[in-house]
Amino acid sequence: MKLKKLISAVLLVTLLISTLSIGAFGSNTLYWPVPGHTALSQEFHDGNAIDISDGSIAGATVIAAMGGTVTHIYLCGQQHYGSFHDCSGFGTGLVIAGDDGRTYQYAHMQGGSIPSDVYWGGRVNAGQVIGRVGTTGYSSGNHLHFAISYGNYWNASGINPMNESYIYDNPNVQVTMTFEGTRCEYDTSNVFVYTKAVANVTGSFTEAGITIWDSKGTEVGHKSESVSYNRADLEIWYNAAQELGITLQPGTDYSCRIYTVFNGKRYETETISFRTAGEAPTEPPTQPSPDIYGDTLIIEDFAQDYVIVLEEELLILTVDGVDPENFMDFFKNPEMTIHYSGSYVGTGNYLDFAQKQYDIIVFNDANGDGRVTAADARLTLRAAASLEDFDILQFYAADVDSNGRITAADARAILRMAAGLE
């Protein structure tokens, strides 16, 4: 019994230690301490540190990689270059006992850059701004000395920070982007566009481009390119003829926008409108409409076949089981040069087609309601018995067998059509 209790106690302690280990060192995600700057001037050294630096890192924002308590803080009032000077080797910087149980140190920061809300014994949150990159202390240039260890910060063996997983965006700084000095210079066939993108934080520009449209909103030129700048501003300019390979028309209205991608987000200038110099080209004379009488067009739409036969000023439609609303939708198709005039498609209506007006005849639709029903058959039968007078459009519609006469045979054919038997 005692042995069982001992084994249970050992298992419980083991479980607690395992849980603590996972919670302390395995489940926390780190923020990269200098957002927008990932180059190293010195890889893992001194058993626990890396040096983060590039040509534009001076003054870059430093954030807490892990939240925790400030255990050491060092202030150095001047920037220094070289190895020997009147400031401690650590320079301006601090040490934070992280929430994950590890110790984080940040050294050689800019003098006077540590905010007032970061102080000895105080708490900082992951991602909180703790200073700016400088070159104080034992430093030969602007960089951040960043180290992670399991114990005392200045001599304990640590781990390689580059083996960790990081979030690379600064969570506490809202990025704003402005475009300064935007201008556009143009002549009769070309345009030169310039702007300067300025962010409120140092970061990474990774892409830039331009799009040019004509006055109708049609794109006439576009360019996108990869860039690689770690800084807070970027000058962008494009020569449409040289870089986009386009020739603009003289005396013509155009518009354009420049964009850039900064820290993974796209930013655009406002629309820039301009008119090229010179006289606009004259429009070519309008060509007369071709003679389309007698042409036959087969249009497949709404799973139906429409045969449109143009004969002089008559438009004869052979419609197989189409309902009027769908047929009207066809005539409203903006890609067709057809404008429907009338409340429905049926014999006796008309439409404008190819700059001419045509009367509509729908085969079998004797009464002009846009449908083939028994009513058309009855009306045709009355016309065959000379009890009804048909005009020329009704005559074409009801003469099913095209023999030039309206007979009972036509009425029977229309009735079969209405019943779906033909």
Buried (B, 14 or more C-beta within 10 A) or exposed (E): EEEEEEEEEEEEEEEEEEEEEEEBBEEBEBBBBBBBBBBBBEEBEEEBBBBBBBEBBBEBBBBBBBBBBBBBBBBBEBBBEEEEBEBBBBBBBBBBBBBBBBBBBBBBBBBBBBEEEBEEEEBBBBBBBBBBBBBBBBBEBBBBBBBBBBEEBBEEEBBBBEEBEBBBBBEBBEBEBBBEEBEBEBEBBBBBBBBBBBBEBBBBBBBBBBBBBBEEEEEBBEBEEEBEBBBBBBEBBBEBBEBBEBEBBBEBBBBBBBBBBBBEEEBBBEEBEBBBBBEEEEEEEEEEEEEEEEEEEEEEBBEBBBBBBBEEEBBBBBBEEBEBEEBBEBBEEEEEEBEBEBEBBBBBBBBEBEEEEBBBBBBBBBBBBBBBBEBBBBBBBBBBEEEBEBEEBBBBBBBBEEEEEBBEBBBBBBBBBBEEEE
